[in-house]
Amino acid sequence: MTIRTAMAMTMTMATTIHMTMAMVITAMPTDAALHKLLAWTSPSYPVGGFTYSHGLETVVDSGQVKTADALVAYIAAVLARGGGWIDAVLFVHAYRAAGDPDAFDAVAELAAAFRGSSETALESRQQGKSFLMVTRAAWPHPALDAFAHRWNDRPIAHVAAMALASAVHDVPLAAGLHGWLHATAANLVSAGVRLVPLGQTDGQRATAALSTLMEDIASCAMTTSLDDVGTAAPLLELASIHHETLYTRLFRS
């Protein structure tokens, strides 16, 4: 190997390392952005997420989910093949369209309609309306106000509202998407802990078991087009539909 070749290889490696570091730094939220993301995905954020189970109450009532492993399997289906997967892809496209009101509104309209039952539609829309209202009050931004005025009384999907807030408040896309998926999983784990019931330690084990899956889902969502998105979990939709007629219910979905 000549000195010139060695120097060229060294420069190439240095450039690659620099580009990789730049990508990592870009994907990391600032302290201010991280604070907002943690607040928006916290169970204490007043959007009413604790009142929804995404059909989980039905399968607990029927005896299909009785253990921590069964709970993980149910939530994994939501995230990988059901509404969680749809929301992951919609989050990416809504975030990327945040600077173009027409393009963003098209994604937001799809997000508000992309639900398989009346209860999951309520789940998304009620939380979306609440999220936008609270976030405009606590973390105002002209883009959030403009969207609220354009949308008026039309249904607002939770995922669209949070994607917009993340984009305009400089939360990196990857961080926002992971936060969204984690919050979705955590809410369902919390519902399972109360419904089955399970211990708090089992709940944390379930969350840990789902973490690797969420990484894969986020990665796939980044490269999936809206034309290719769809669900493949009919039993989840049926669980949500049957929830409407349960004799007793603790949750709204």
N, C-alpha and C positions, 0 to 999 in steps of 0.2 A: 504494500500500500504506500503510495506517495504521500509526501507531506501535504500537497495540494488536495488530494482526495480526503485525507484525514481531516483537514480544516473544513472542507465542504460538508463532510458528515457531521462534524461538530456543530457547524452553523445550522444545519438542517435540524439536528436534535434540539438545539437551543430554541429555534423558531417554534418547533412542535411543542416544547415545554411551555414556552411563553403563551402560545395560543390556547393550550389546555388550561393554564392558570387563568387566563383571561375569561375563558368560558365558565370556569368554576366561580370566579369572582362575580361575574355577571349574574349567575344563577343564585347567588347568595343575597338574601334581603338585607337592607340596612337595619339598624336597630329600630328605627321608627316604623319601617314597613313590617318588620317582624312583630312588633307590638300590636299593630293593627290586625295582622293575620291571626295572632293568638287570641285576640279579643273576639274577632268575628267567628272563629271556630270554637269558642269556649261554650260549654253547656249553659253557662250563665248569660250568654247573649240573648236578649229577650225576643226571640223569634218563635218560641213555642215548640221547638224541636222535640222536647221531652214528651209531648203528647201523641207522637206518632210512632208506629212500629213497623210500617211498610209491610203489613200482612203477617208479621211474625206472631201476633197474638192468635191468629187463626190456627197456625200449625202447632203452637204450644197447646192450645185448647184441644186439638184433635190427637195429641200425643205423639206427633211426628218429631217434635223437638223437645227432648227431655234431658239432654246432657250438654256439656260444654262443646264437645266435638260436633254434635248435631247443630248447635248454634253457629259454630264456625262455618260449617258447610252451607247453612242457609245464607249467612251474610256473604260468603264467598260467591254464591250464585247471584246475589244482588249486585255485587261489585263487578263481577266478570261477565255476566250474561244478561243482567236485568237493568233496572233503572239506574243503578250506580255507574254502570258502563256507559249508558247513554249520556248521563250527566258529565262524565269525565270528558267525553269527546266534545260535548256542547260547551263545556268550560273553556277548552282550548280554542275553539272557533270564536266564541264570544269575546274572549280576551284579546285575540288577534284582531278582531274587528272593532275594538273599542274606539279607535280614532275615526271611524267612518260611521256616522249615525244610521245611514240607510242599510249598510251591511250588518251592523250590530242589531238593528231592529228585526232584520230577517232571521237572524239566529235566535233572538229573543222570542219571536213569534213561534218558531219551531219548538223551542224549549218549553213554552207554555202549553203546547198542544201534544207533546210527546209523552203521554201518559196512558196506561192501559186500563185504568179504572177511575171512577169518580173520587175515591178516597185518596189515591196517590196524586191525583190532580189537585185536590184540596191541600194535601201535604206540601206540595211544591209551591202552589200559588199563595197560600196563606203565609208561609214562611218567607216567600219572596217579597210580598207586600210589606211585611213587618221588617225584614232586613233593610229594604230600601228606606223606609221611614226612619228607622233608628239610626242607620248609618248617615243619612243626610243630616240628622240632628247632631250627631256626635263627631262625625268626620266629614264635614260638608265638602262638596266639590261641584263646580259648575256642570260637569258632565252628568253627575247623578241627578242634579236638578233638571237638566234639559231632558234626560230620559224620562223622569217622572212626569214632566209636563207633556211630552210627546205621547206617553203611554196612557195618561189620564186614568180611567177606570178599567182599562184592559188587564187581563190576568198577567201577572209577572212571575216568571219562574225563579225560584230561589237561586238556582245555579247561574242564571243570566245576571241577576243583580250582584251576586258576589264576584263573578268574573269581571264585571265592569268596575266595581269598586277596587278590586285588586289591580287592574290595569292602570286606572287613573291615579291610584295612590302608590304606584311604583313597587308593588309587590311582584317579584319575578314570577313568570308564568309557572315554572316548575314548582316553586315553593307554594304558590297559590293552589295549584292542582293537587299536590300532595296534602295540603291542609284540608282541602275540600273532601278528598277521599278518606282521610283520617277521621274527620268530623262525622261523615256518613257512617263509617264503621263503628265509631265510638258510640254514636247515638243508638245504633241497633244493639250493640253489646250491652249498653245500659238498660235497654228495654228487655233484653233477654235475662239479665241478672234479676230484674224485678219479676218477670213473668214465670220463669221456669219453676222455681227460682234457683239461682246459682249464688255462690259466694263471691265476694269481691276479688279474691285471688283468682278464681276461675275466669272472672271477667277480664282480668289483666292478661291471663294466659291466652284467652281468645284474641285479644287485641294484638298480642305479640305474634300469634300464629298467622294473623291476617297481614302483617306488615310486609312480608316478602311479596305477597300477591299484589298489594297496592303498588309496589314499585314496578311490577310488570305491567299492570293496567295503565299506570301513568305513562310509561314508555310507549305503549301501543297507541294510547289516545293521542299522543303528540303527532302521530303520522297517519291517523285515520281520517278520511274525508267524510263529510256529511252524507254523501251519496252511499257510503259503505256502512253506515252505522245502523244497528238494529238489535233487537233483543232475541234471545233464544231460551227463555225461561217461563213457559206458559204456566207452570205450577205456582210461580210467584204471583202472577196476575190473578189466577184463580183464588189464591189465598186472600188477596186483597179484596176481590169481589165478594167472597163468602164472608169476609169480616163484617160487611154491612148488615148481615142478618144474624150475627152471633147473639145468643140470649143475653149475655152480660159482656160488657166491654170496658176495659180500662183506658184504651187508646183510641184515637180518632181514625187510625188506619191500620 
